[in-house]
Amino acid sequence: MPSRREKIFNIPAVVVALIVLLVGIHALRGLLTARQNLALLADFAFVPGRFTVAFDPDRIARALDAAQTAGATQVAIDQLFLGDGRPLWWTPVTYVLLHASWAHVGLNCLWLVPFGAAVARRFGNLRFVLFCVATAAAGALVHFLTHIDDLQPVIGASAIVSGTMGAALRFVFQADTPFGFADPRNLAYRKPALRLGAVLTNRTALFFLIFWFVANLLFGIGARPLGFVDATIAWQAHIGGFLLGLLGFPLFDPPPAAQEPPSHV
């Protein structure tokens, strides 16, 4: 029998499409002027304060007054991102499409390759897309709850990346060999997912869980500005995406009989 040719890349097409989208958008932003980029951020980045205005406008007024001490430039930036004060309801999702630098988008895409691919194989294309939307919104929600009067924009796909890591905890450590989940034929994609209690008693999964939270805590403590308008890394959004992936996994996991891997490239 002729030998079956192995593909160079075993990455689901939906993950490749997401990476191409993220890289393509960042490349196109390089063609824009600084003013156009700020306008794009104002329209599509997630700004917590814009949502706070709807129920507590005085709180945002106090935040603007406090910004006076930072100078006229900071006040102008805050007012730009506050806009007309109306919530932009698409921004809890669209913020993940924008990044601060090539290093920022590159790192997120790098982590999407193993973990995004694993989750996409398990969920299938449509469920994976819905999962990405849900993790983006969960990341925005947690960031909002911890920065309720902040007028700094939040961007980056880290909430989605963290969500895929949380979801992967529910099944990848059932792989036949360490890191065997990289093979789409691995039985980990067919076995019932680990219950949450089993994750906490699985030594490898528990170690990964603890390592992830400790790393993000240290990451948050040492966060530095991303290089534009003094915005810092929104590590709380990472936690929101991760928790949605870990706890909301059953909402997206298809029945065992329906778990067919998506197309690969």
PyMOL commands that set and color helices and strands:
alter all, ss='L'
color gray80, all
select helices_A, chain A and resi 13-29+34-44+48-52+57-70+72-82+91-97+102-123+125-146+158-168+172-174+180-182+187-189+196-201+203-221+235-247+249-252+256-258
alter helices_A, ss='H'
color red, helices_A
deselect
rebuild
show_as cartoon
